[in-house]
């Protein structure tokens, strides 16, 4: 849904700054989710290994 919004802002509305801002927010949210997931996996691995 967000990708479609970005696409529409770029190509249909020709509002490149808003499209870029939304794309950056999407990137940051994805990075945050990946970071949190990585930390959770590291914690589970450490507990299994007895550290």
N, C-alpha and C positions, 0 to 999 in steps of 0.2 A: 504494500500500500504506500509506504513512504517512497519507495523507488519510483512508483508511478507519479507521485506528486513532484518529485525532483525532475523527472522526465518532462512533465507538463510545464513546469516553471521554465525549463531551459528552452524547449522547442515550441510550445504553443503560446505561452505568455511573453516569452523573450525577456524574462526577469532573471538574468544570470546571477546577480548578487544573492537573491533569495534562494535560488536553486543551490548555489554553492554553500550558503549558510546551512540549509537543511541537510545537504550531503555531509558537511563537516560534523554536524550534530549526530547524524546517523553513524558516522565513523567513530566518534568518541563513545557513543553508547555501545557499539560493537566491541571496541577495545576494552571498555569497562567490564562487559560480560565475560570476555575471554580472560581478563586478569583475575576476576573473582573465581571463575571456574578453575583456573590453573592453581590458585592458592588453595582451593578446597581439595583438589586432587593431590597436591603436595602434602597437605595435612593428613589425608587418609593414608597415603603411602607411608608417611613417617610413623603413624600409629601402628600400621601393620608390621613395619620393620622393627618396632620396639624402641624407637628413638624418642 
